[in-house]
């Protein structure tokens, strides 16, 4: 009986160590860099209220109780003026509480942006690069206008 219990405990420990290693590999290996970039861009898009985020550089994640994420060459295209770039940011750093992330809740902590180039343009017809009209299925025909101020509310730069 003791031999059986010892084997089960050793197997469980090996499985736990292997799982931790695989998670670390997923978060830090350059092999998975494109997947990390797409996942981070998708999470930032959702966190910014639907503002499309493109990450053209790499994404580095430091593991701990609070994940520190660093994204390089982040671009926010204008949705009102598709030919224009709303913002081009050299580096974005933020923290995410790991326990909140496991619960599916994303709250960006200590958001900072370096080397930001923001283009706020108003066309001759009055269209601005920072306003956009988004329609959600739950709105049922209503349109909602969101501007850059509501996207950045609650974030310290």
C-alpha positions as CSV (number, residue, x, y, z in Angstrom):
1,X,0.0,0.0,0.0
2,X,2.8,2.4,0.9
3,X,4.6,1.7,-2.4
4,X,1.4,2.5,-4.4
5,X,0.9,5.8,-2.5
6,X,4.5,6.8,-3.0
7,X,4.2,6.2,-6.8
8,X,1.0,8.2,-7.0
9,X,2.6,11.1,-5.1
10,X,5.8,11.1,-7.3
11,X,3.7,10.9,-10.5
12,X,1.5,13.9,-9.3
13,X,4.6,15.9,-8.4
14,X,6.2,15.1,-11.8
15,X,3.0,16.1,-13.6
16,X,2.8,19.4,-11.6
17,X,6.5,20.3,-12.3
18,X,6.0,19.4,-16.0
19,X,2.9,21.6,-16.2
20,X,4.7,24.5,-14.6
21,X,7.5,24.1,-17.1
22,X,5.1,24.0,-20.1
23,X,3.3,27.2,-18.9
24,X,6.7,28.9,-18.5
25,X,7.8,27.7,-21.9
26,X,4.6,29.0,-23.5
27,X,5.0,32.4,-21.8
28,X,8.7,33.0,-22.4
29,X,9.8,31.0,-25.4
30,X,10.4,32.8,-28.7
31,X,8.8,29.8,-30.5
32,X,5.4,31.0,-29.2
33,X,6.1,34.8,-29.7
34,X,3.5,35.2,-32.5
35,X,0.8,33.5,-30.5
36,X,1.6,35.7,-27.4
37,X,1.5,38.8,-29.7
38,X,-2.0,37.9,-31.1
39,X,-3.3,36.9,-27.6
40,X,-2.0,40.1,-26.1
41,X,-3.4,42.3,-28.9
42,X,-6.8,40.6,-28.5
43,X,-6.8,41.2,-24.7
44,X,-5.8,44.8,-25.2
45,X,-8.5,45.3,-27.8
46,X,-11.1,44.0,-25.4
47,X,-9.6,46.0,-22.5
48,X,-9.7,49.3,-24.5
49,X,-13.4,48.9,-25.4
50,X,-13.0,47.5,-28.9
51,X,-10.2,49.8,-30.1
52,X,-8.2,47.6,-32.4
53,X,-4.6,47.0,-31.2
54,X,-1.9,45.6,-33.4
55,X,1.4,44.5,-32.0
56,X,4.1,44.6,-34.7
57,X,7.0,43.9,-32.4
58,X,7.5,41.3,-29.7
59,X,5.8,40.6,-26.5
60,X,7.7,39.6,-23.3
61,X,6.0,38.3,-20.2
62,X,7.6,38.1,-16.8
63,X,5.9,35.4,-14.7
64,X,4.9,35.9,-11.1
65,X,1.8,36.6,-9.0
66,X,1.5,39.7,-11.1
67,X,2.4,39.2,-14.8
68,X,4.4,42.0,-16.2
69,X,3.8,42.4,-20.0
70,X,6.0,44.4,-22.3
71,X,4.8,44.9,-25.9
72,X,7.0,46.5,-28.6
73,X,5.8,48.6,-31.6
74,X,2.1,48.8,-30.7
75,X,-0.2,50.4,-33.3
76,X,-3.8,51.6,-32.8
77,X,-5.3,52.2,-36.3
78,X,-8.0,54.8,-36.6
79,X,-11.4,53.2,-37.2
80,X,-13.0,56.3,-38.4
81,X,-10.2,57.0,-40.9
82,X,-8.8,53.6,-42.0
83,X,-5.9,55.2,-43.9
84,X,-4.6,56.9,-40.7
85,X,-2.9,55.6,-37.6
86,X,-4.4,56.9,-34.4
87,X,-1.4,56.0,-32.3
88,X,2.0,54.4,-32.7
89,X,3.6,53.4,-29.5
90,X,7.2,52.2,-29.2
91,X,6.7,50.2,-26.0
92,X,3.7,49.5,-23.8
93,X,4.2,48.0,-20.3
94,X,1.5,46.8,-18.0
95,X,0.8,44.4,-15.2
96,X,-2.0,41.9,-14.9
97,X,-3.0,40.1,-11.7
98,X,-2.6,36.4,-12.5
99,X,-5.5,35.3,-10.3
100,X,-7.8,37.8,-12.1
101,X,-6.6,36.6,-15.5
102,X,-7.5,33.0,-14.5
103,X,-11.0,34.2,-13.7
104,X,-11.3,35.8,-17.1
105,X,-11.1,39.4,-15.8
106,X,-8.5,41.6,-17.4
107,X,-7.6,44.7,-15.5
108,X,-4.5,46.5,-16.7
109,X,-2.4,47.7,-13.8
110,X,0.5,50.3,-14.0
111,X,0.0,50.9,-17.8
112,X,2.8,52.9,-19.3
113,X,3.6,53.9,-22.9
114,X,7.0,55.0,-24.2
115,X,7.7,56.7,-27.5
116,X,4.1,57.4,-28.3
117,X,3.2,59.2,-31.5
118,X,-0.5,60.2,-31.5
119,X,-2.3,61.6,-34.6
120,X,-5.5,63.4,-33.9
121,X,-6.8,64.5,-37.3
122,X,-10.0,66.3,-38.3
123,X,-11.0,66.0,-42.0
124,X,-12.6,68.7,-44.1
125,X,-16.0,67.0,-43.7
126,X,-15.6,67.1,-39.8
127,X,-14.7,63.4,-39.4
128,X,-12.2,63.0,-36.6
129,X,-9.6,60.2,-36.4
130,X,-10.4,59.5,-32.7
131,X,-14.2,59.0,-32.9
132,X,-15.6,55.8,-34.0
133,X,-19.1,54.3,-34.2
134,X,-19.4,50.8,-33.0
135,X,-22.5,48.7,-33.0
136,X,-22.9,45.7,-30.7
137,X,-25.5,43.0,-31.3
138,X,-27.2,43.9,-28.0
139,X,-27.8,47.5,-29.1
140,X,-30.4,46.4,-31.7
141,X,-30.0,49.2,-34.2
142,X,-28.6,51.8,-31.9
143,X,-25.2,53.3,-32.6
144,X,-22.8,54.3,-29.8
145,X,-20.0,56.8,-30.3
146,X,-16.8,56.2,-28.3
147,X,-13.9,58.6,-28.3
148,X,-10.3,58.4,-27.2
149,X,-11.2,59.9,-23.8
150,X,-13.4,57.0,-22.9
151,X,-10.8,54.5,-24.1
152,X,-8.1,56.1,-21.8
153,X,-10.4,56.6,-18.8
154,X,-8.9,55.0,-15.7
155,X,-5.4,54.6,-17.2
156,X,-2.5,56.6,-16.0
157,X,0.2,57.5,-18.6
